[in-house]
Amino acid sequence: MKGISPVIATILLIVMTVAIAGLMYAWMSGMFSSLTSSTSQQISLATQITSFSVPLVYVSGGNIYAVIYNNGNVPINTNNLTITAQEYWGSNSTYDGTTYTCSASSAIITSGQQSTITLSCNPTGLATKWSSGIYYYIFTFIYNGIAVQATLPVA
């Protein structure tokens, strides 16, 4: 009985080993690429930080302005800000029951940048009432679930 020559047997073993290694590589790289892609997306979401401050709210020329500084790594779209202003008596610091709903002029504030935005409040008249020197206002700015307060002191 004749068998396969040792040279042909060796070549067949090498070819089969290379083929199996190639299949294993293709299977493993597909598995790991989806795993690393999923992990990258999770890391990206986990490292997005919304953080901002409002160091100044002021009135000039009958308009209300706010300076917003973005110290997070997520751009702030001022169209998505929720802004309220509560009216307080300057004489005894008690809330008088009036709350204004405000909107901001359109701006995108990138990380590390600041912008001065114009506020429009409803009902109107906040700037006029503030000018009387009787009231001060506490503004609450909310973006992505983060709330920041700023005070417009008595005129």
Phi and psi restraints in degrees (value plus and minus 20) as a CYANA .aco file:
   2 LYS   PHI    -122.2   -82.2
   2 LYS   PSI     125.3   165.3
   3 GLY   PHI    -135.6   -95.6
   3 GLY   PSI    -193.0  -153.0
   4 ILE   PHI     -99.1   -59.1
   4 ILE   PSI     122.0   162.0
   5 SER   PHI     -86.6   -46.6
   5 SER   PSI     130.6   170.6
   6 PRO   PHI     -79.2   -39.2
   6 PRO   PSI     -51.1   -11.1
   7 VAL   PHI     -88.7   -48.7
   7 VAL   PSI     -66.5   -26.5
   8 ILE   PHI     -86.3   -46.3
   8 ILE   PSI     -59.6   -19.6
   9 ALA   PHI     -82.1   -42.1
   9 ALA   PSI     -60.7   -20.7
  10 THR   PHI     -85.3   -45.3
  10 THR   PSI     -64.2   -24.2
  11 ILE   PHI     -81.7   -41.7
  11 ILE   PSI     -64.2   -24.2
  12 LEU   PHI     -81.4   -41.4
  12 LEU   PSI     -62.4   -22.4
  13 LEU   PHI     -83.0   -43.0
  13 LEU   PSI     -61.9   -21.9
  14 ILE   PHI     -84.3   -44.3
  14 ILE   PSI     -65.5   -25.5
  15 VAL   PHI     -81.4   -41.4
  15 VAL   PSI     -64.8   -24.8
  16 MET   PHI     -84.7   -44.7
  16 MET   PSI     -60.7   -20.7
  17 THR   PHI     -84.2   -44.2
  17 THR   PSI     -64.0   -24.0
  18 VAL   PHI     -83.6   -43.6
  18 VAL   PSI     -62.1   -22.1
  19 ALA   PHI     -82.9   -42.9
  19 ALA   PSI     -64.6   -24.6
  20 ILE   PHI     -85.7   -45.7
  20 ILE   PSI     -60.7   -20.7
  21 ALA   PHI     -83.3   -43.3
  21 ALA   PSI     -60.6   -20.6
  22 GLY   PHI     -83.3   -43.3
  22 GLY   PSI     -63.6   -23.6
  23 LEU   PHI     -83.9   -43.9
  23 LEU   PSI     -62.7   -22.7
  24 MET   PHI     -83.1   -43.1
  24 MET   PSI     -61.3   -21.3
  25 TYR   PHI     -82.4   -42.4
  25 TYR   PSI     -67.3   -27.3
  26 ALA   PHI     -80.5   -40.5
  26 ALA   PSI     -63.3   -23.3
  27 TRP   PHI     -86.8   -46.8
  27 TRP   PSI     -66.3   -26.3
  28 MET   PHI     -88.3   -48.3
  28 MET   PSI     -60.5   -20.5
  29 SER   PHI     -87.3   -47.3
  29 SER   PSI     -56.5   -16.5
  30 GLY   PHI     -84.5   -44.5
  30 GLY   PSI     -61.3   -21.3
  31 MET   PHI     -86.7   -46.7
  31 MET   PSI     -64.6   -24.6
  32 PHE   PHI     -95.4   -55.4
  32 PHE   PSI     -50.5   -10.5
  33 SER   PHI     -86.6   -46.6
  33 SER   PSI     -58.5   -18.5
  34 SER   PHI     -89.4   -49.4
  34 SER   PSI     -53.6   -13.6
  35 LEU   PHI     -87.7   -47.7
  35 LEU   PSI     -65.3   -25.3
  36 THR   PHI     -90.2   -50.2
  36 THR   PSI     -53.6   -13.6
  37 SER   PHI     -83.9   -43.9
  37 SER   PSI     -64.8   -24.8
  38 SER   PHI     -83.7   -43.7
  38 SER   PSI     -62.1   -22.1
  39 THR   PHI     -85.1   -45.1
  39 THR   PSI     -60.6   -20.6
  40 SER   PHI     -81.6   -41.6
  40 SER   PSI     -62.0   -22.0
  41 GLN   PHI     -84.4   -44.4
  41 GLN   PSI     -61.3   -21.3
  42 GLN   PHI     -85.0   -45.0
  42 GLN   PSI     -60.4   -20.4
  43 ILE   PHI     -85.3   -45.3
  43 ILE   PSI     -62.1   -22.1
  44 SER   PHI     -79.9   -39.9
  44 SER   PSI     -64.1   -24.1
  45 LEU   PHI     -87.5   -47.5
  45 LEU   PSI     -58.8   -18.8
  46 ALA   PHI     -91.3   -51.3
  46 ALA   PSI     -44.5    -4.5
  47 THR   PHI    -117.9   -77.9
  47 THR   PSI     -14.9    25.1
  48 GLN   PHI    -102.1   -62.1
  48 GLN   PSI      98.0   138.0
  49 ILE   PHI    -139.4   -99.4
  49 ILE   PSI     100.4   140.4
  50 THR   PHI    -112.6   -72.6
  50 THR   PSI      98.7   138.7
  51 SER   PHI    -172.5  -132.5
  51 SER   PSI     110.0   150.0
  52 PHE   PHI    -172.5  -132.5
  52 PHE   PSI     144.0   184.0
  53 SER   PHI    -154.7  -114.7
  53 SER   PSI     137.1   177.1
  54 VAL   PHI    -144.7  -104.7
  54 VAL   PSI      66.7   106.7
  55 PRO   PHI     -92.5   -52.5
  55 PRO   PSI     -36.7     3.3
  56 LEU   PHI    -172.7  -132.7
  56 LEU   PSI     111.7   151.7
  57 VAL   PHI    -144.8  -104.8
  57 VAL   PSI     110.8   150.8
  58 TYR   PHI    -168.0  -128.0
  58 TYR   PSI     144.9   184.9
  59 VAL   PHI    -136.3   -96.3
  59 VAL   PSI     113.2   153.2
  60 SER   PHI    -167.0  -127.0
  60 SER   PSI     108.8   148.8
  61 GLY   PHI      40.1    80.1
  61 GLY   PSI      10.7    50.7
  62 GLY   PHI      60.6   100.6
  62 GLY   PSI     -18.9    21.1
  63 ASN   PHI    -127.7   -87.7
  63 ASN   PSI     132.2   172.2
  64 ILE   PHI    -123.4   -83.4
  64 ILE   PSI     111.9   151.9
  65 TYR   PHI    -144.8  -104.8
  65 TYR   PSI     131.1   171.1
  66 ALA   PHI    -155.2  -115.2
  66 ALA   PSI     117.1   157.1
  67 VAL   PHI    -118.2   -78.2
  67 VAL   PSI     102.8   142.8
  68 ILE   PHI    -136.7   -96.7
  68 ILE   PSI     109.5   149.5
  69 TYR   PHI    -133.0   -93.0
  69 TYR   PSI     105.2   145.2
  70 ASN   PHI    -112.6   -72.6
  70 ASN   PSI      85.0   125.0
  71 ASN   PHI    -126.4   -86.4
  71 ASN   PSI      -2.9    37.1
  72 GLY   PHI    -120.4   -80.4
  72 GLY   PSI    -186.8  -146.8
  73 ASN   PHI    -138.0   -98.0
  73 ASN   PSI      -2.0    38.0
  74 VAL   PHI    -133.8   -93.8
  74 VAL   PSI     108.1   148.1
  75 PRO   PHI     -79.9   -39.9
  75 PRO   PSI     122.8   162.8
  76 ILE   PHI    -123.1   -83.1
  76 ILE   PSI     100.4   140.4
  77 ASN   PHI    -116.8   -76.8
  77 ASN   PSI      91.1   131.1
  78 THR   PHI     -85.0   -45.0
  78 THR   PSI     -37.6     2.4
  79 ASN   PHI     -86.8   -46.8
  79 ASN   PSI     -41.0    -1.0
  80 ASN   PHI    -121.1   -81.1
  80 ASN   PSI     -11.4    28.6
  81 LEU   PHI     -96.9   -56.9
  81 LEU   PSI     118.8   158.8
  82 THR   PHI    -124.3   -84.3
  82 THR   PSI     102.4   142.4
  83 ILE   PHI    -148.2  -108.2
  83 ILE   PSI     108.9   148.9
  84 THR   PHI    -148.6  -108.6
  84 THR   PSI     134.0   174.0
  85 ALA   PHI    -152.3  -112.3
  85 ALA   PSI     105.5   145.5
  86 GLN   PHI    -123.8   -83.8
  86 GLN   PSI     117.8   157.8
  87 GLU   PHI    -116.0   -76.0
  87 GLU   PSI     108.0   148.0
  88 TYR   PHI    -142.2  -102.2
  88 TYR   PSI     126.4   166.4
  89 TRP   PHI     -91.0   -51.0
  89 TRP   PSI     109.9   149.9
  90 GLY   PHI     -88.8   -48.8
  90 GLY   PSI     -49.6    -9.6
  91 SER   PHI     -91.3   -51.3
  91 SER   PSI     -57.3   -17.3
  92 ASN   PHI    -152.0  -112.0
  92 ASN   PSI      -9.2    30.8
  93 SER   PHI      36.3    76.3
  93 SER   PSI      14.5    54.5
  94 THR   PHI    -124.1   -84.1
  94 THR   PSI     124.4   164.4
  95 TYR   PHI     -89.6   -49.6
  95 TYR   PSI     109.0   149.0
  96 ASP   PHI    -112.4   -72.4
  96 ASP   PSI     -17.0    23.0
  97 GLY   PHI      74.5   114.5
  97 GLY   PSI     -22.8    17.2
  98 THR   PHI    -117.9   -77.9
  98 THR   PSI     106.0   146.0
  99 THR   PHI    -144.5  -104.5
  99 THR   PSI     112.1   152.1
 100 TYR   PHI    -123.7   -83.7
 100 TYR   PSI     122.8   162.8
 101 THR   PHI    -123.7   -83.7
 101 THR   PSI     106.6   146.6
 102 CYS   PHI    -139.0   -99.0
 102 CYS   PSI     136.6   176.6
 103 SER   PHI    -146.1  -106.1
 103 SER   PSI     138.8   178.8
 104 ALA   PHI    -132.8   -92.8
 104 ALA   PSI     131.5   171.5
 105 SER   PHI     -82.9   -42.9
 105 SER   PSI     132.7   172.7
 106 SER   PHI     -93.5   -53.5
 106 SER   PSI     108.9   148.9
 107 ALA   PHI    -181.9  -141.9
 107 ALA   PSI     131.9   171.9
 108 ILE   PHI    -134.4   -94.4
 108 ILE   PSI      99.5   139.5
 109 ILE   PHI    -127.2   -87.2
 109 ILE   PSI      91.1   131.1
 110 THR   PHI    -100.5   -60.5
 110 THR   PSI     147.8   187.8
 111 SER   PHI     -75.7   -35.7
 111 SER   PSI     111.7   151.7
 112 GLY   PHI      60.3   100.3
 112 GLY   PSI     -16.0    24.0
 113 GLN   PHI    -130.8   -90.8
 113 GLN   PSI     141.6   181.6
 114 GLN   PHI    -149.7  -109.7
 114 GLN   PSI     137.2   177.2
 115 SER   PHI    -166.0  -126.0
 115 SER   PSI     126.1   166.1
 116 THR   PHI    -119.9   -79.9
 116 THR   PSI     102.4   142.4
 117 ILE   PHI    -134.6   -94.6
 117 ILE   PSI     133.4   173.4
 118 THR   PHI    -115.6   -75.6
 118 THR   PSI     114.1   154.1
 119 LEU   PHI    -124.8   -84.8
 119 LEU   PSI     117.2   157.2
 120 SER   PHI    -137.0   -97.0
 120 SER   PSI     100.6   140.6
 121 CYS   PHI    -133.5   -93.5
 121 CYS   PSI     127.5   167.5
 122 ASN   PHI    -147.5  -107.5
 122 ASN   PSI     108.9   148.9
 123 PRO   PHI     -87.6   -47.6
 123 PRO   PSI     139.4   179.4
 124 THR   PHI     -93.6   -53.6
 124 THR   PSI     148.9   188.9
 125 GLY   PHI      85.6   125.6
 125 GLY   PSI     -21.7    18.3
 126 LEU   PHI     -79.2   -39.2
 126 LEU   PSI     -66.8   -26.8
 127 ALA   PHI     -83.5   -43.5
 127 ALA   PSI     -58.5   -18.5
 128 THR   PHI     -87.3   -47.3
 128 THR   PSI     -64.4   -24.4
 129 LYS   PHI     -85.2   -45.2
 129 LYS   PSI     -58.2   -18.2
 130 TRP   PHI     -83.3   -43.3
 130 TRP   PSI     -59.9   -19.9
 131 SER   PHI     -82.1   -42.1
 131 SER   PSI     -41.4    -1.4
 132 SER   PHI     -88.2   -48.2
 132 SER   PSI     -39.5     0.5
 133 GLY   PHI      61.8   101.8
 133 GLY   PSI     -11.9    28.1
 134 ILE   PHI    -113.3   -73.3
 134 ILE   PSI     -48.7    -8.7
 135 TYR   PHI    -138.6   -98.6
 135 TYR   PSI     134.2   174.2
 136 TYR   PHI    -148.2  -108.2
 136 TYR   PSI     144.6   184.6
 137 TYR   PHI    -151.9  -111.9
 137 TYR   PSI     119.5   159.5
 138 ILE   PHI    -129.3   -89.3
 138 ILE   PSI      96.3   136.3
 139 PHE   PHI    -114.1   -74.1
 139 PHE   PSI     116.1   156.1
 140 THR   PHI    -136.5   -96.5
 140 THR   PSI     101.8   141.8
 141 PHE   PHI    -127.9   -87.9
 141 PHE   PSI     106.7   146.7
 142 ILE   PHI    -143.3  -103.3
 142 ILE   PSI     108.2   148.2
 143 TYR   PHI    -162.7  -122.7
 143 TYR   PSI     106.2   146.2
 144 ASN   PHI      32.0    72.0
 144 ASN   PSI      17.7    57.7
 145 GLY   PHI      61.9   101.9
 145 GLY   PSI     -20.0    20.0
 146 ILE   PHI    -119.9   -79.9
 146 ILE   PSI     105.8   145.8
 147 ALA   PHI    -128.9   -88.9
 147 ALA   PSI     115.8   155.8
 148 VAL   PHI    -152.1  -112.1
 148 VAL   PSI     117.9   157.9
 149 GLN   PHI    -132.4   -92.4
 149 GLN   PSI     128.5   168.5
 150 ALA   PHI    -162.8  -122.8
 150 ALA   PSI     128.3   168.3
 151 THR   PHI    -130.6   -90.6
 151 THR   PSI     114.9   154.9
 152 LEU   PHI    -120.4   -80.4
 152 LEU   PSI      81.2   121.2
 153 PRO   PHI     -89.5   -49.5
 153 PRO   PSI     150.5   190.5
 154 VAL   PHI     -77.6   -37.6
 154 VAL   PSI     117.9   157.9
